[in-house]
Amino acid sequence: MDLGNQQRIKELAEQYGSEELLVVLGGAEAEASGLAAETVSVGDPTYAGPLAGVSLGLKAYHMFELKNEVDGAIYEEQVGMMEMVLNVDAIISEVTAYRAQ
Amino acid sequence: MSLLTGKKVVILGDRDGIPGPAIEECVKSTGAEVVFSTTECFV
């Protein structure tokens, strides 16, 4: 994950706490989405950024998981196309695994 | 009650997946507050 974004998320987590703040991902593939979910929950696995060794405990959801949480028409308009071309099951499986840790 | 109700949300969009602004539109429809939104390029 971009190092500047890691710093920003760290600051926001300190400001709002892990109960109030959650992360929504739009990653195109499972591995990158899982990596982002891991970074905001248990820390940066690449040890490259500000979240290296920092466990924020934030819950991350992929946008595909929130289909039933948001306005259906807006979802179709904004996400529908990508839902058809990406491997939704693999992405959700990967992101869910990190939330369970 | 939605999972997102009353939450502050960080959006990490993907240029090759779902970009930040598209996720923003969805999240805003729940009444959740977007506190940070970006679109990364993972390649």
Backbone of each chain as nested JSON, in Angstrom:
{
  "chains": [
    {"id": "A", "residues": [
      {"number": 1, "name": "MET", "atoms": {"N": [0.845, -1.197, 0.0], "CA": [0.0, 0.0, 0.0], "C": [0.876, 1.241, 0.0]}},
      {"number": 2, "name": "ASP", "atoms": {"N": [0.408, 2.259, -0.693], "CA": [1.111, 3.529, -0.772], "C": [1.498, 4.018, 0.636]}},
      {"number": 3, "name": "LEU", "atoms": {"N": [2.744, 4.452, 0.783], "CA": [3.245, 4.802, 2.119], "C": [2.538, 6.033, 2.685]}},
      {"number": 4, "name": "GLY", "atoms": {"N": [2.24, 6.984, 1.821], "CA": [1.514, 8.174, 2.261], "C": [0.125, 7.814, 2.765]}},
      {"number": 5, "name": "ASN", "atoms": {"N": [-0.512, 6.877, 2.093], "CA": [-1.842, 6.441, 2.521], "C": [-1.77, 5.714, 3.861]}},
      {"number": 6, "name": "GLN", "atoms": {"N": [-0.713, 4.938, 4.053], "CA": [-0.54, 4.256, 5.346], "C": [-0.477, 5.279, 6.479]}},
      {"number": 7, "name": "GLN", "atoms": {"N": [0.284, 6.346, 6.262], "CA": [0.423, 7.378, 7.284], "C": [-0.931, 8.035, 7.574]}},
      {"number": 8, "name": "ARG", "atoms": {"N": [-1.655, 8.318, 6.518], "CA": [-2.963, 8.971, 6.664], "C": [-3.931, 8.084, 7.447]}},
      {"number": 9, "name": "ILE", "atoms": {"N": [-3.927, 6.794, 7.122], "CA": [-4.828, 5.857, 7.803], "C": [-4.438, 5.717, 9.278]}},
      {"number": 10, "name": "LYS", "atoms": {"N": [-3.141, 5.726, 9.524], "CA": [-2.655, 5.639, 10.909], "C": [-3.185, 6.823, 11.717]}},
      {"number": 11, "name": "GLU", "atoms": {"N": [-3.098, 8.005, 11.142], "CA": [-3.568, 9.212, 11.836], "C": [-5.075, 9.164, 12.074]}},
      {"number": 12, "name": "LEU", "atoms": {"N": [-5.814, 8.701, 11.064], "CA": [-7.268, 8.632, 11.202], "C": [-7.68, 7.594, 12.249]}},
      {"number": 13, "name": "ALA", "atoms": {"N": [-6.929, 6.481, 12.309], "CA": [-7.227, 5.446, 13.301], "C": [-6.977, 5.984, 14.715]}},
      {"number": 14, "name": "GLU", "atoms": {"N": [-5.935, 6.786, 14.857], "CA": [-5.651, 7.389, 16.17], "C": [-6.744, 8.391, 16.535]}},
      {"number": 15, "name": "GLN", "atoms": {"N": [-7.269, 9.066, 15.524], "CA": [-8.289, 10.082, 15.766], "C": [-9.65, 9.473, 16.109]}},
      {"number": 16, "name": "TYR", "atoms": {"N": [-10.049, 8.454, 15.364], "CA": [-11.41, 7.927, 15.504], "C": [-11.496, 6.598, 16.257]}},
      {"number": 17, "name": "GLY", "atoms": {"N": [-10.424, 5.821, 16.271], "CA": [-10.461, 4.517, 16.923], "C": [-10.994, 3.44, 15.992]}},
      {"number": 18, "name": "SER", "atoms": {"N": [-10.665, 2.196, 16.321], "CA": [-10.976, 1.089, 15.413], "C": [-12.451, 0.695, 15.451]}},
      {"number": 19, "name": "GLU", "atoms": {"N": [-13.209, 1.158, 16.44], "CA": [-14.64, 0.84, 16.483], "C": [-15.424, 1.69, 15.488]}},
      {"number": 20, "name": "GLU", "atoms": {"N": [-14.991, 2.939, 15.351], "CA": [-15.759, 3.887, 14.544], "C": [-15.307, 3.916, 13.089]}},
      {"number": 21, "name": "LEU", "atoms": {"N": [-14.044, 3.542, 12.87], "CA": [-13.462, 3.673, 11.533], "C": [-13.403, 2.326, 10.828]}},
      {"number": 22, "name": "LEU", "atoms": {"N": [-13.823, 2.277, 9.592], "CA": [-13.606, 1.064, 8.808], "C": [-13.114, 1.422, 7.41]}},
      {"number": 23, "name": "VAL", "atoms": {"N": [-12.556, 0.417, 6.749], "CA": [-11.902, 0.621, 5.464], "C": [-12.665, -0.129, 4.384]}},
      {"number": 24, "name": "VAL", "atoms": {"N": [-12.911, 0.545, 3.262], "CA": [-13.566, -0.107, 2.131], "C": [-12.578, -0.154, 0.97]}},
      {"number": 25, "name": "LEU", "atoms": {"N": [-12.37, -1.359, 0.451], "CA": [-11.382, -1.582, -0.603], "C": [-12.053, -1.736, -1.973]}},
      {"number": 26, "name": "GLY", "atoms": {"N": [-11.293, -1.363, -3.006], "CA": [-11.808, -1.539, -4.355], "C": [-10.853, -2.342, -5.224]}},
      {"number": 27, "name": "GLY", "atoms": {"N": [-9.974, -3.099, -4.584], "CA": [-8.923, -3.821, -5.296], "C": [-9.434, -4.72, -6.409]}},
      {"number": 28, "name": "ALA", "atoms": {"N": [-8.641, -4.799, -7.497], "CA": [-9.049, -5.572, -8.66], "C": [-8.765, -7.058, -8.498]}},
      {"number": 29, "name": "GLU", "atoms": {"N": [-7.848, -7.4, -7.609], "CA": [-7.572, -8.824, -7.438], "C": [-7.348, -9.191, -5.975]}},
      {"number": 30, "name": "ALA", "atoms": {"N": [-7.47, -10.49, -5.718], "CA": [-7.556, -10.982, -4.349], "C": [-6.299, -10.685, -3.527]}},
      {"number": 31, "name": "GLU", "atoms": {"N": [-5.141, -10.934, -4.104], "CA": [-3.911, -10.808, -3.319], "C": [-3.691, -9.371, -2.847]}},
      {"number": 32, "name": "ALA", "atoms": {"N": [-3.855, -8.416, -3.758], "CA": [-3.655, -7.005, -3.396], "C": [-4.696, -6.551, -2.383]}},
      {"number": 33, "name": "SER", "atoms": {"N": [-5.921, -7.046, -2.532], "CA": [-6.981, -6.68, -1.591], "C": [-6.676, -7.248, -0.209]}},
      {"number": 34, "name": "GLY", "atoms": {"N": [-6.205, -8.479, -0.181], "CA": [-5.844, -9.104, 1.083], "C": [-4.691, -8.381, 1.746]}},
      {"number": 35, "name": "LEU", "atoms": {"N": [-3.733, -7.959, 0.932], "CA": [-2.567, -7.234, 1.453], "C": [-3.0, -5.924, 2.113]}},
      {"number": 36, "name": "ALA", "atoms": {"N": [-3.92, -5.232, 1.482], "CA": [-4.424, -3.974, 2.044], "C": [-5.183, -4.24, 3.344]}},
      {"number": 37, "name": "ALA", "atoms": {"N": [-6.004, -5.291, 3.345], "CA": [-6.762, -5.642, 4.552], "C": [-5.816, -6.01, 5.69]}},
      {"number": 38, "name": "GLU", "atoms": {"N": [-4.746, -6.729, 5.347], "CA": [-3.756, -7.124, 6.352], "C": [-3.044, -5.892, 6.91]}},
      {"number": 39, "name": "THR", "atoms": {"N": [-2.699, -4.973, 6.027], "CA": [-1.952, -3.785, 6.436], "C": [-2.721, -2.948, 7.449]}},
      {"number": 40, "name": "VAL", "atoms": {"N": [-4.028, -2.785, 7.243], "CA": [-4.803, -1.937, 8.156], "C": [-5.268, -2.676, 9.412]}},
      {"number": 41, "name": "SER", "atoms": {"N": [-5.124, -3.992, 9.414], "CA": [-5.545, -4.732, 10.612], "C": [-4.355, -5.1, 11.493]}},
      {"number": 42, "name": "VAL", "atoms": {"N": [-3.393, -5.833, 10.939], "CA": [-2.278, -6.294, 11.78], "C": [-0.947, -5.609, 11.473]}},
      {"number": 43, "name": "GLY", "atoms": {"N": [-0.897, -4.811, 10.404], "CA": [0.335, -4.093, 10.08], "C": [0.851, -4.427, 8.694]}},
      {"number": 44, "name": "ASP", "atoms": {"N": [1.771, -3.603, 8.223], "CA": [2.316, -3.736, 6.873], "C": [3.229, -4.955, 6.775]}},
      {"number": 45, "name": "PRO", "atoms": {"N": [2.839, -5.998, 6.04], "CA": [3.643, -7.218, 5.956], "C": [4.947, -7.015, 5.189]}},
      {"number": 46, "name": "THR", "atoms": {"N": [5.043, -5.927, 4.435], "CA": [6.276, -5.678, 3.685], "C": [7.271, -4.863, 4.516]}},
      {"number": 47, "name": "TYR", "atoms": {"N": [6.848, -4.431, 5.675], "CA": [7.695, -3.634, 6.583], "C": [8.307, -2.418, 5.892]}},
      {"number": 48, "name": "ALA", "atoms": {"N": [7.558, -1.843, 4.96], "CA": [8.081, -0.708, 4.208], "C": [7.526, 0.622, 4.697]}},
      {"number": 49, "name": "GLY", "atoms": {"N": [6.343, 0.6, 5.27], "CA": [5.685, 1.87, 5.555], "C": [5.44, 2.131, 7.025]}},
      {"number": 50, "name": "PRO", "atoms": {"N": [4.741, 3.231, 7.31], "CA": [4.452, 3.642, 8.685], "C": [3.653, 2.609, 9.482]}},
      {"number": 51, "name": "LEU", "atoms": {"N": [2.991, 1.69, 8.811], "CA": [2.203, 0.681, 9.53], "C": [2.977, -0.62, 9.762]}},
      {"number": 52, "name": "ALA", "atoms": {"N": [4.262, -0.627, 9.451], "CA": [5.092, -1.81, 9.738], "C": [5.089, -2.047, 11.243]}},
      {"number": 53, "name": "GLY", "atoms": {"N": [4.65, -3.22, 11.651], "CA": [4.636, -3.567, 13.071], "C": [3.566, -2.835, 13.87]}},
      {"number": 54, "name": "VAL", "atoms": {"N": [2.663, -2.121, 13.183], "CA": [1.605, -1.379, 13.867], "C": [0.266, -2.067, 13.612]}},
      {"number": 55, "name": "SER", "atoms": {"N": [-0.331, -2.566, 14.678], "CA": [-1.603, -3.27, 14.538], "C": [-2.754, -2.321, 14.855]}},
      {"number": 56, "name": "LEU", "atoms": {"N": [-3.352, -1.766, 13.811], "CA": [-4.435, -0.798, 14.02], "C": [-5.749, -1.485, 14.368]}},
      {"number": 57, "name": "GLY", "atoms": {"N": [-5.891, -2.737, 13.951], "CA": [-7.126, -3.472, 14.237], "C": [-8.339, -2.97, 13.476]}},
      {"number": 58, "name": "LEU", "atoms": {"N": [-8.102, -2.321, 12.337], "CA": [-9.241, -1.825, 11.548], "C": [-9.856, -2.96, 10.736]}},
      {"number": 59, "name": "LYS", "atoms": {"N": [-11.166, -2.929, 10.618], "CA": [-11.847, -3.916, 9.794], "C": [-11.928, -3.383, 8.356]}},
      {"number": 60, "name": "ALA", "atoms": {"N": [-11.54, -4.24, 7.403], "CA": [-11.596, -3.852, 5.995], "C": [-12.616, -4.726, 5.272]}},
      {"number": 61, "name": "TYR", "atoms": {"N": [-13.399, -4.099, 4.446], "CA": [-14.381, -4.808, 3.623], "C": [-14.128, -4.445, 2.172]}},
      {"number": 62, "name": "HIS", "atoms": {"N": [-14.282, -5.426, 1.294], "CA": [-14.228, -5.079, -0.127], "C": [-15.603, -4.564, -0.538]}},
      {"number": 63, "name": "MET", "atoms": {"N": [-15.606, -3.653, -1.48], "CA": [-16.886, -3.071, -1.931], "C": [-17.89, -4.15, -2.331]}},
      {"number": 64, "name": "PHE", "atoms": {"N": [-17.4, -5.268, -2.89], "CA": [-18.301, -6.351, -3.307], "C": [-19.095, -6.932, -2.126]}},
      {"number": 65, "name": "GLU", "atoms": {"N": [-18.482, -6.9, -0.942], "CA": [-19.146, -7.453, 0.246], "C": [-20.285, -6.565, 0.733]}},
      {"number": 66, "name": "LEU", "atoms": {"N": [-20.276, -5.311, 0.295], "CA": [-21.232, -4.336, 0.824], "C": [-22.414, -4.107, -0.112]}},
      {"number": 67, "name": "LYS", "atoms": {"N": [-22.534, -4.998, -1.079], "CA": [-23.591, -4.847, -2.085], "C": [-24.966, -4.649, -1.455]}},
      {"number": 68, "name": "ASN", "atoms": {"N": [-25.255, -5.422, -0.419], "CA": [-26.589, -5.346, 0.19], "C": [-26.708, -4.241, 1.237]}},
      {"number": 69, "name": "GLU", "atoms": {"N": [-25.6, -3.543, 1.456], "CA": [-25.608, -2.481, 2.469], "C": [-25.883, -1.114, 1.839]}},
      {"number": 70, "name": "VAL", "atoms": {"N": [-25.644, -1.009, 0.532], "CA": [-25.732, 0.303, -0.118], "C": [-26.925, 0.346, -1.085]}},
      {"number": 71, "name": "ASP", "atoms": {"N": [-27.209, 1.535, -1.573], "CA": [-28.31, 1.73, -2.518], "C": [-28.093, 0.876, -3.78]}},
      {"number": 72, "name": "GLY", "atoms": {"N": [-29.064, 0.03, -4.106], "CA": [-28.92, -0.923, -5.197], "C": [-28.662, -0.291, -6.554]}},
      {"number": 73, "name": "ALA", "atoms": {"N": [-29.369, 0.79, -6.829], "CA": [-29.224, 1.451, -8.135], "C": [-27.835, 2.078, -8.263]}},
      {"number": 74, "name": "ILE", "atoms": {"N": [-27.376, 2.684, -7.183], "CA": [-26.039, 3.305, -7.206], "C": [-24.969, 2.23, -7.338]}},
      {"number": 75, "name": "TYR", "atoms": {"N": [-25.158, 1.115, -6.637], "CA": [-24.203, 0.012, -6.728], "C": [-24.094, -0.479, -8.169]}},
      {"number": 76, "name": "GLU", "atoms": {"N": [-25.224, -0.705, -8.786], "CA": [-25.218, -1.198, -10.168], "C": [-24.495, -0.229, -11.1]}},
      {"number": 77, "name": "GLU", "atoms": {"N": [-24.764, 1.051, -10.887], "CA": [-24.18, 2.076, -11.748], "C": [-22.67, 2.181, -11.555]}},
      {"number": 78, "name": "GLN", "atoms": {"N": [-22.221, 2.107, -10.297], "CA": [-20.814, 2.369, -9.991], "C": [-19.948, 1.105, -9.983]}},
      {"number": 79, "name": "VAL", "atoms": {"N": [-20.536, -0.028, -9.623], "CA": [-19.749, -1.24, -9.362], "C": [-20.149, -2.412, -10.253]}},
      {"number": 80, "name": "GLY", "atoms": {"N": [-21.37, -2.373, -10.78], "CA": [-21.933, -3.504, -11.508], "C": [-21.022, -4.083, -12.576]}},
      {"number": 81, "name": "MET", "atoms": {"N": [-20.416, -3.202, -13.351], "CA": [-19.544, -3.661, -14.435], "C": [-18.344, -4.445, -13.909]}},
      {"number": 82, "name": "MET", "atoms": {"N": [-17.695, -3.924, -12.875], "CA": [-16.503, -4.597, -12.338], "C": [-16.874, -5.908, -11.655]}},
      {"number": 83, "name": "GLU", "atoms": {"N": [-18.08, -5.971, -11.122], "CA": [-18.529, -7.204, -10.482], "C": [-18.597, -8.338, -11.506]}},
      {"number": 84, "name": "MET", "atoms": {"N": [-18.866, -7.962, -12.753], "CA": [-18.976, -8.985, -13.805], "C": [-17.611, -9.479, -14.28]}},
      {"number": 85, "name": "VAL", "atoms": {"N": [-16.59, -8.64, -14.198], "CA": [-15.297, -9.017, -14.798], "C": [-14.25, -9.481, -13.776]}},
      {"number": 86, "name": "LEU", "atoms": {"N": [-14.437, -9.158, -12.503], "CA": [-13.429, -9.557, -11.513], "C": [-13.835, -10.839, -10.791]}},
      {"number": 87, "name": "ASN", "atoms": {"N": [-12.852, -11.463, -10.15], "CA": [-13.101, -12.714, -9.429], "C": [-13.617, -12.394, -8.021]}},
      {"number": 88, "name": "VAL", "atoms": {"N": [-14.913, -12.154, -7.954], "CA": [-15.545, -11.678, -6.72], "C": [-15.332, -12.652, -5.557]}},
      {"number": 89, "name": "ASP", "atoms": {"N": [-15.535, -13.931, -5.79], "CA": [-15.438, -14.921, -4.706], "C": [-14.038, -14.967, -4.11]}},
      {"number": 90, "name": "ALA", "atoms": {"N": [-13.023, -14.941, -4.969], "CA": [-11.636, -15.002, -4.482], "C": [-11.296, -13.752, -3.677]}},
      {"number": 91, "name": "ILE", "atoms": {"N": [-11.734, -12.616, -4.162], "CA": [-11.452, -11.351, -3.466], "C": [-12.115, -11.341, -2.09]}},
      {"number": 92, "name": "ILE", "atoms": {"N": [-13.377, -11.714, -2.04], "CA": [-14.103, -11.705, -0.762], "C": [-13.49, -12.696, 0.215]}},
      {"number": 93, "name": "SER", "atoms": {"N": [-13.125, -13.855, -0.287], "CA": [-12.522, -14.881, 0.56], "C": [-11.235, -14.367, 1.209]}},
      {"number": 94, "name": "GLU", "atoms": {"N": [-10.42, -13.69, 0.423], "CA": [-9.132, -13.184, 0.911], "C": [-9.33, -12.085, 1.965]}},
      {"number": 95, "name": "VAL", "atoms": {"N": [-10.208, -11.148, 1.679], "CA": [-10.423, -10.019, 2.593], "C": [-11.089, -10.496, 3.889]}},
      {"number": 96, "name": "THR", "atoms": {"N": [-12.024, -11.421, 3.774], "CA": [-12.716, -11.95, 4.95], "C": [-11.743, -12.642, 5.894]}},
      {"number": 97, "name": "ALA", "atoms": {"N": [-10.768, -13.312, 5.327], "CA": [-9.794, -14.053, 6.143], "C": [-9.044, -13.119, 7.086]}},
      {"number": 98, "name": "TYR", "atoms": {"N": [-8.694, -11.946, 6.605], "CA": [-7.947, -11.02, 7.455], "C": [-8.833, -10.389, 8.518]}},
      {"number": 99, "name": "ARG", "atoms": {"N": [-10.117, -10.265, 8.225], "CA": [-11.029, -9.69, 9.212], "C": [-11.255, -10.656, 10.37]}},
      {"number": 100, "name": "ALA", "atoms": {"N": [-11.081, -11.933, 10.095], "CA": [-11.328, -12.944, 11.118], "C": [-10.16, -13.07, 12.089]}},
      {"number": 101, "name": "GLN", "atoms": {"N": [-9.018, -12.517, 11.715], "CA": [-7.824, -12.675, 12.559], "C": [-7.889, -11.812, 13.817]}}
    ]},
    {"id": "B", "residues": [
      {"number": 1, "name": "MET", "atoms": {"N": [-30.097, -2.315, 10.574], "CA": [-29.137, -1.218, 10.489], "C": [-27.94, -1.65, 9.648]}},
      {"number": 2, "name": "SER", "atoms": {"N": [-27.533, -0.765, 8.782], "CA": [-26.421, -1.093, 7.899], "C": [-25.11, -1.177, 8.675]}},
      {"number": 3, "name": "LEU", "atoms": {"N": [-24.264, -2.025, 8.175], "CA": [-22.909, -2.165, 8.712], "C": [-22.185, -0.824, 8.729]}},
      {"number": 4, "name": "LEU", "atoms": {"N": [-22.575, 0.025, 7.794], "CA": [-21.867, 1.298, 7.612], "C": [-22.503, 2.454, 8.385]}},
      {"number": 5, "name": "THR", "atoms": {"N": [-23.653, 2.227, 8.943], "CA": [-24.367, 3.31, 9.618], "C": [-23.543, 3.922, 10.744]}},
      {"number": 6, "name": "GLY", "atoms": {"N": [-23.391, 5.233, 10.684], "CA": [-22.68, 5.946, 11.745], "C": [-21.178, 5.792, 11.729]}},
      {"number": 7, "name": "LYS", "atoms": {"N": [-20.648, 5.116, 10.714], "CA": [-19.201, 4.875, 10.679], "C": [-18.469, 5.963, 9.909]}},
      {"number": 8, "name": "LYS", "atoms": {"N": [-17.197, 6.103, 10.235], "CA": [-16.281, 6.904, 9.432], "C": [-15.584, 5.914, 8.492]}},
      {"number": 9, "name": "VAL", "atoms": {"N": [-15.461, 6.282, 7.245], "CA": [-14.971, 5.315, 6.262], "C": [-13.741, 5.822, 5.518]}},
      {"number": 10, "name": "VAL", "atoms": {"N": [-12.739, 4.952, 5.452], "CA": [-11.561, 5.187, 4.619], "C": [-11.729, 4.364, 3.345]}},
      {"number": 11, "name": "ILE", "atoms": {"N": [-11.553, 4.981, 2.201], "CA": [-11.737, 4.279, 0.936], "C": [-10.403, 4.13, 0.22]}},
      {"number": 12, "name": "LEU", "atoms": {"N": [-10.059, 2.879, -0.07], "CA": [-8.852, 2.598, -0.853], "C": [-9.298, 2.002, -2.187]}},
      {"number": 13, "name": "GLY", "atoms": {"N": [-9.573, 2.857, -3.139], "CA": [-9.99, 2.393, -4.453], "C": [-8.791, 1.888, -5.251]}},
      {"number": 14, "name": "ASP", "atoms": {"N": [-9.096, 1.29, -6.383], "CA": [-8.055, 0.729, -7.245], "C": [-8.34, 1.169, -8.676]}},
      {"number": 15, "name": "ARG", "atoms": {"N": [-7.344, 1.727, -9.297], "CA": [-7.517, 2.214, -10.665], "C": [-7.988, 1.107, -11.603]}},
      {"number": 16, "name": "ASP", "atoms": {"N": [-7.523, -0.121, -11.362], "CA": [-7.894, -1.242, -12.229], "C": [-9.093, -2.033, -11.698]}},
      {"number": 17, "name": "GLY", "atoms": {"N": [-9.569, -1.633, -10.523], "CA": [-10.729, -2.318, -9.948], "C": [-11.859, -1.32, -9.816]}},
      {"number": 18, "name": "ILE", "atoms": {"N": [-12.221, -1.024, -8.563], "CA": [-13.262, -0.019, -8.325], "C": [-12.577, 1.253, -7.82]}},
      {"number": 19, "name": "PRO", "atoms": {"N": [-12.649, 2.335, -8.579], "CA": [-11.97, 3.568, -8.17], "C": [-12.632, 4.226, -6.953]}},
      {"number": 20, "name": "GLY", "atoms": {"N": [-11.854, 5.026, -6.244], "CA": [-12.342, 5.693, -5.04], "C": [-13.677, 6.414, -5.21]}},
      {"number": 21, "name": "PRO", "atoms": {"N": [-13.823, 7.251, -6.236], "CA": [-15.078, 8.001, -6.376], "C": [-16.311, 7.105, -6.525]}},
      {"number": 22, "name": "ALA", "atoms": {"N": [-16.163, 5.95, -7.166], "CA": [-17.293, 5.025, -7.32], "C": [-17.7, 4.455, -5.964]}},
      {"number": 23, "name": "ILE", "atoms": {"N": [-16.689, 4.104, -5.153], "CA": [-16.98, 3.583, -3.804], "C": [-17.614, 4.682, -2.957]}},
      {"number": 24, "name": "GLU", "atoms": {"N": [-17.099, 5.902, -3.13], "CA": [-17.653, 7.043, -2.381], "C": [-19.154, 7.179, -2.604]}},
      {"number": 25, "name": "GLU", "atoms": {"N": [-19.565, 7.088, -3.863], "CA": [-20.994, 7.228, -4.178], "C": [-21.807, 6.17, -3.442]}},
      {"number": 26, "name": "CYS", "atoms": {"N": [-21.296, 4.951, -3.418], "CA": [-22.0, 3.853, -2.74], "C": [-22.06, 4.085, -1.235]}},
      {"number": 27, "name": "VAL", "atoms": {"N": [-20.913, 4.436, -0.648], "CA": [-20.833, 4.597, 0.806], "C": [-21.723, 5.755, 1.267]}},
      {"number": 28, "name": "LYS", "atoms": {"N": [-21.732, 6.823, 0.496], "CA": [-22.543, 7.987, 0.882], "C": [-24.029, 7.656, 0.899]}},
      {"number": 29, "name": "SER", "atoms": {"N": [-24.441, 6.661, 0.102], "CA": [-25.861, 6.3, 0.056], "C": [-26.321, 5.663, 1.361]}},
      {"number": 30, "name": "THR", "atoms": {"N": [-25.382, 5.281, 2.227], "CA": [-25.742, 4.672, 3.514], "C": [-25.763, 5.7, 4.635]}},
      {"number": 31, "name": "GLY", "atoms": {"N": [-25.274, 6.901, 4.353], "CA": [-25.208, 7.92, 5.392], "C": [-23.895, 7.896, 6.16]}},
      {"number": 32, "name": "ALA", "atoms": {"N": [-23.015, 6.956, 5.838], "CA": [-21.703, 6.92, 6.493], "C": [-20.867, 8.11, 6.015]}},
      {"number": 33, "name": "GLU", "atoms": {"N": [-19.9, 8.491, 6.837], "CA": [-19.071, 9.652, 6.513], "C": [-17.727, 9.205, 5.932]}},
      {"number": 34, "name": "VAL", "atoms": {"N": [-17.433, 9.663, 4.731], "CA": [-16.139, 9.349, 4.115], "C": [-15.099, 10.342, 4.645]}},
      {"number": 35, "name": "VAL", "atoms": {"N": [-14.092, 9.833, 5.357], "CA": [-13.083, 10.726, 5.927], "C": [-11.803, 10.757, 5.091]}},
      {"number": 36, "name": "PHE", "atoms": {"N": [-11.639, 9.772, 4.211], "CA": [-10.465, 9.743, 3.334], "C": [-10.76, 8.828, 2.163]}},
      {"number": 37, "name": "SER", "atoms": {"N": [-10.451, 9.302, 0.974], "CA": [-10.692, 8.478, -0.21], "C": [-9.539, 8.646, -1.185]}},
      {"number": 38, "name": "THR", "atoms": {"N": [-9.027, 7.538, -1.666], "CA": [-7.937, 7.594, -2.628], "C": [-8.092, 6.465, -3.63]}},
      {"number": 39, "name": "THR", "atoms": {"N": [-7.405, 6.588, -4.727], "CA": [-7.399, 5.516, -5.721], "C": [-5.957, 5.127, -5.968]}},
      {"number": 40, "name": "GLU", "atoms": {"N": [-5.621, 3.897, -5.586], "CA": [-4.245, 3.439, -5.742], "C": [-4.073, 2.725, -7.068]}},
      {"number": 41, "name": "CYS", "atoms": {"N": [-2.826, 2.671, -7.479], "CA": [-2.464, 1.863, -8.638], "C": [-1.57, 0.754, -8.099]}},
      {"number": 42, "name": "PHE", "atoms": {"N": [-2.082, -0.465, -8.077], "CA": [-1.359, -1.563, -7.436], "C": [-0.293, -2.175, -8.329]}},
      {"number": 43, "name": "VAL", "atoms": {"N": [-0.278, -1.775, -9.606], "CA": [0.675, -2.402, -10.528], "C": [2.076, -1.842, -10.295]}}
    ]}
  ]
}
